[in-house]
Amino acid sequence: MTLADRRILLVIGGGIAAYKSLDLIRRLRERGASVRCVLTAGAQRFVTPLAASALSGQRSHTDLFDREDEAEIGHIRLARDADMVVVAPATANLMARMASGAADDLASTVLLATTLPILLAPAMNVRMWQHPATQRNLARLLADGVHVVGPNDGAMAEAEHGPGRLAEPAEIADAVERVLSQNGVMLRSEPRGSRLEAPSAVGAFFETPRAQPGAPQDDAGGLTALPLAGRRMLVTSGPTHEPIDPVRYIANRSSGRQGHAIAAAAAAAGAAVTLVSGPVAIPDPPGVTVVRVESAREMLAAVQATLPAEIAIFAAAVADWRAANEAGQKIKKDDKRRSRGLQLIENPDILATIAHRKEGRPALVVGFAAETENVVEHARAKLARKGCDLIVANDVAPESGVMGGTRNSVHLVTPDGVETWPTLDKEEVARRLVARLADMLDAQRRTGG
């Protein structure tokens, strides 16, 4: 079983999606994990500690000042006596308390005291999720090394629609596996920060590092350093959808395969990767935090909330234009607005905005240039105009099969020249690009650039 002998501490937050946490317990146990639950006061309004205990087979915990637990410093044991912590659902309130370092109940105290990997599964109203305060808190938590799965798009309990639905229990269980695999090379005592001394009560749970499958090893069988270990990377991927009315939109023909492959390759190289993805029909890459957006403006906001990062790769095919006035209802053929034509305004330039930041600019900013003619010439002009460090240019003319396909032929354009690669699988393009960026980052560090 994929999670055999793994110990999961599940923190259940107080939202309507809390009922799904019971299914999550079942799915984690089916994969071989043992599960212990902490319920917030709000969670107990939706599910009972008895139900969580019955499904987990272990006592559930609710009270910071429980006499029996605290006689043995129970919140500290809960914070250490596991392989990782999962928060599902993670409400806007719980995320805000985590981001601020609050510790006013058992759940928040455990989350503040733990040094284990933490996986959040947010769930809330779409407007709460998109609020700048929640996005700031999300950015703070990502910077602290917290992992995130979801939220998904869908219908809300309040008859609204959009991002905010709790990821499905199977998705969360898959994310648990990815996080544990990603953190498998680390000591359990120090997955997110500086090393702490282990209390004797949990000292037996600290292990020597274990290699991830396929991780590079030296001749003696020990681990070698991953080229991007400890680095933070931001990747954008997929198209954006710019609404005209509730059923029509402006978009590009991007599948997201190249951007998703880059995010996966960076994670395999040891980076902490946040992928900001437009609407795609491909799976999330393993070991990556995914933020889903629809429009260019949403993508820019998500990118800014994700920073700081040392490398930012803008592979998304962002729509250059959007409707000046989005219609609230479907535009009919006989609508007078139709006869006036579709008025367009320019979208924000995400690549140039980040490349020209005076503070907090990533050390390496990489853009993509999808062209149908004069590929290298247009890429050189874009490099100078946008202010980035590298342009990955490719020919996306219909006969190339690149847009939506599985292979790519790229030119790496820098101020120093152009390097042309042969046609490769997009996964191989991603691996080579990530290796090149790791070398560039090392060169910057050596020269003090």
N, C-alpha and C positions, 0 to 999 in steps of 0.2 A: 504494500500500500504506500502511496506517495508521501503521506505524512505520518508514517508509522513512528511511534514513540515521540512525536513532537507534542509539546505542551503549549496550548494557546490560551491566553487570558483574553476573554471577550468582554469588552466594556459596551453595554447596551445603553444608548442615549434615549432621551425622551421625545420621540417623534412617532407619528402614525406608522412609519415604516418599521418600528420596533418588532412588529409581529413577524417580519421576515428573519429576524435574528434567531428565532426558534428553528426555522428551516436551515439556517447557516450552521447551527450547532450540529444538527443531524448530518449535514454534508461533510463537515470537518471530521466528525467521528467515523463516518463511512470511509474516509481516506486514512484512518488510523490514528488521528490525533486525539489527545485528551483535551477537554475544554473545561475551563473554570470561568464563571461569569461574575461580573460586577454590574449591578443595575443602579442607574441614577434614580432619584426620586421621581422624575418625569417618566422614566421607562416603566416604573411600576404602575403607572396609570394605564399602560397599554398591555403589558405582559406581567405575569407574576413571578416572583422568585421561585415558587414551587414548580411552575412549568419549566423554567430554565434548569432547575435542579433535576427534574425528572428526565429531561432530554440529555443533559450532560453527564448524569450519574454522579455529580459532585455537588456539595453545598454551594449555593449562590451567596454572594456578599452584597450588602446594601448600606451598611452603617459604618462611618468612620470611627465612631466611638463604641463599637461593639466590644463588650467587656471581655468575652472569650478570645476574640481575635487580637485585640490590642494588648492583652497580657503577654503575647508573643510578638509584639510590634507587627501586627498583621498586615498593615498597608505596605510595609517595607518588604515583607515576604512575598506578597502578591506582586509587587513591582519587580521582583528579581526571580521568582520561582517559576519561570516559563521560558519558552524559546522566543516568543514575540507577543505583542499586544495588538489586538484588533479592536477598533472602535466602529461599531455598526449598530444602528445608524449614528453618524457623527452629525449632530445638529449644529446650526449656526451658533447657538449659545455655547455649546461644548467646545467648538473650535475656537471661539473668542476667548474662552477661559484658558484653553491650552496655550494660545498664542501670547496671552498676557502673563502666564505663569501662575494663575490662580490655583489655590489648593484649599477649597472650602467644603469639599465633600469627599467621599471615599474615591470616586472615579477620578476627579481632578488631582487628588493627592497621589494616587497611584501613578497617573500619567506624568506628574512632575518628578516623582521619585525614581522612575524607571530609566535604565540605560539600554533597554532592549529595543529592537526594531519595532516601530509603530506603523500600523497600516490603518488609515482612515477611509471609511466608506461614507462620504457625505450624503445627506438626504434632507431636503428642505424645499420650501416654496421657491419657484424659479426666480422671483424678484429678490428674495433673500440671498439666493446663491449669487446672483449677478450684482448685488449691492457692492459698492466700492469697499465698504468695511469688511465684508466677508472675503473679498478678493485680496485685501491687504493681509488679513489673518492667514489665508491660504498661502500667500507668498512667504510670510514669516515662518509658517510651519514647514514649508518645503525647504526653506533655507536652513532650518534646524535639522533637516534630514528625515523628516516624516514622509512616508509613502502614502499615496492616494490612489484609490480605485473609484471610478465614476466621478460625479453622478451621471446617470443616463438621461436621455431625453424621453419625454412621455407625458401622459396626462397626470395632473396633480390632483390631490384630494380636493382642492379648492376650485375645481373645474377650469384650471389653467393648464397650459401646455408648454413644455420647454425643459431645459436641463435642471435637474433637481431630484429625480427619482433615484432611490437607492439602487446601486448595482445589484444584479441578481445574485442570490447566494452562491451559485456555481461560479460566477465571475469572481466573487470575493475569495472563494476557496482557491481558485486558480491563482489569484494575486498573492495569497498567503504562500503558496508554493514558490512563486517567483521571488518573493522577498526573502524567504528563507534560503533559497538557492543563491541569490545575490549576496546575502550576508554570510554565506557559508564559509568564506575565507577569513572571517573576523572572529575574534574572541567574543563570546556572548556578553562579557562584561563591558565591552566598549564598542558597540556597533555604531553609536551616534555621537560620541564625544571623547573627552579625555578619560584615561583609565582610572577606575575607582577600585579601592581595595574591597575584596569580597568578604562579607560577614561569614563567620564560620558556618552558619545555618545553611548557606547556599553555596559554599565553596565547592562542593562536589559538582556543581553544575557548570563550572568553567572548564573549557576544553582547549586543547591546542587547535590551531587553525586547520580547517579542512578545505581541500580544493574544490572549486566548482568543477562540474564535468567539462573537460576541454580546456581548463585553465592552464596557462603556460607553466612549465616546470623546468627546473634546472636539471643537470645531469644526475644529481643525487636524489632526484624525485621530490625536492622541496619546491615551494611556490616561488616563482619569480614575480617581480612587480608588474602589475597590469599597467599599460602605458598611460591610461587616464585615471588611475586610482586616485580618489580624493578630489577629482575635478568636477565642477558643475557645468552641465551642458544644456542648452536650450535648442530645440529643433522645432520648426514649423513644417506642416505637411498638409497635403490635400488641397482642394479648392476652397473658395469661400462662396457662399450663396447670398446674393444681394437681393432682397425681396422687392418685387414690383407691386404685388398685391398678395393676399393670403395663399394663392396657389401658383404664382409664377415668380421666377427669380432669374437673375443674371449670374452666370457661373463660367468656369473654365473646365476643360476636359481632363482634369487631373485625377488619377486614381489614388494618389498618396503612397504608392509603392516605394518610390525612391526615398522620400522623407522618412517613412516608417522603417525602411531598411537601415538608414543612417542612424536613427535612434537606437535600433536593436544592436548595431555594431558598436556604437559608443558605450552602451550598457555592458556589452560583453568585454569591452576594453577597460571596464572599471569605473566609468563615469557615473555620476548621479544625474540622470537624464529626465528632463521634463519635455514632453512632446505636446505642443499645442496644435491640435488637428482640426481641420475643417471637416465637413461631412464626407465620410468615406465608407466603403463597404468591405474593408479588409480588417482582420483582427488587430487588436492592440499588440505591439511588440512586447516581448517578455522583459521584465525587470525595469520597466519604464513607467513614470508617472504621466498619465494622459489627462490633458485638459481639453475638453471638446468645445468648439465654438462654431458659429454659423457664418457671421459676416466679418468683413475686414476690420470694422471698428471693434468688434468683440475680440478678434485675434490680437489687435494692437494692445487692448486693455489687458488681455491674458499674458502677453509677452512682457509688458511692463510690470505686471504683478509678479512674474516669475523671476525677474532679475533680482539680485546679481547672478551672473554666470560668467565663466571664463571663456567659453566658446558659445557663439550663437550662430546657428545655421538656418537660413531662411529658404527652405525648399518648397514652401507652399506656393501654389499658383493663385495668388490673391487677385481678385477682380479689380481692375483699375478704376471702374466706374460703378456707381449705384444710382438708383432712381432718385430724382430730386424730391419727389413726393410719393411716399409709399401709400398706396390705397388701402383703406381699412376693409373694403369688400372687393370681391372679384370684379374686375373691370369687364363690362359686357361689350359686345361688338358694336352696339348702337350707343355706347356711352360717349358723351361729348368730349371727355378727356382723351379718348382714343384718336379723334380727329385732329387734336392738337399735337399728337406725337408724344413720344417718351422723352422727357427731359432728364438729362444725366448730369451728375456732379462727380468730381474726382474723389476717390477714396484716399484715406491717409496712406502715405508711403512708409510702410513698416520698416523696411530695410534701411532707408535713409534716416528715419527717425532714430533708430538705435545706433547706427554707425556714426551719427553726428552728435551723440550725447556728450556733454562736457563732463558729466560725473556719472560714474557707474557704467561706462562703456565696457563691454566685454573685450578681453585681450585680443580675441580673434572674432571678426564678424565676416560671415561667409554668405554670399548671395547666390542665387541661381538665375540664369538667363535662358529662358526657353525661346528660341528664335526659329524662324522659318526661312531666313536668308541672311547672308553676310554674318554668320554666327559669331565669329571671333571679333570682327570689327564692332558689332553692336555690344559685345561683352566688354571690350576695352572701354568703350564710351560709358557704359553703365558703371564699371568699376570706378572711373574718375568722378562720375556724377553722384553716385551714392555714397562714396567715402568708405567703402568696405575694404577688407584686406585681401579677399579672394573672390572671384566669380567662377562658378561652375557653369559652363555654357554647354547647351546641347541643342541639336537640331530636332525640332518637333514637327517638321513638315509631315503631312499625312502619310507620305510614302515611307517615312522612317520607322513608323510603328512604335515610337518611343512613348508618346502620350497614351497612357493606359496599358502599355505593354510591359514585358518582364525584363527587357534588355535596354541598355543605354550606351551611347557613345558621347563622351564628354571631353571638353577642353578646360584645363585649369588655367585661368587668366589671373596673373598678379602684376604688380608694377614692374616686376623684373622680366616678364616674358610669358610665353604660352607653352603649356605642355599638353599634348594630345594623347589620350588613351585609346586603346582599341575598343571595339564593341564588347561589352561585358554584361553579365547578369547584374541587375541592380544591386543585389546583395554584395557582389564582389566590388562594384563601384563604391558602395558604402564602406566596406572594410578598408579599401585602399585610401579613401578620403579620410577616414578616421585616423589611420596610421600617419598620413601626411600631416594632419592637424596636430597630432601629438608631437611630431618632430618639430613643427613650427613653434608650438608652445614652449618646448624645451629650449629651442634656439633663442626665443625671446627672453627666457629666464636667464640663460647663460650670458647674454649680452646686456641684460638689464633693461631691455626694451619694454 
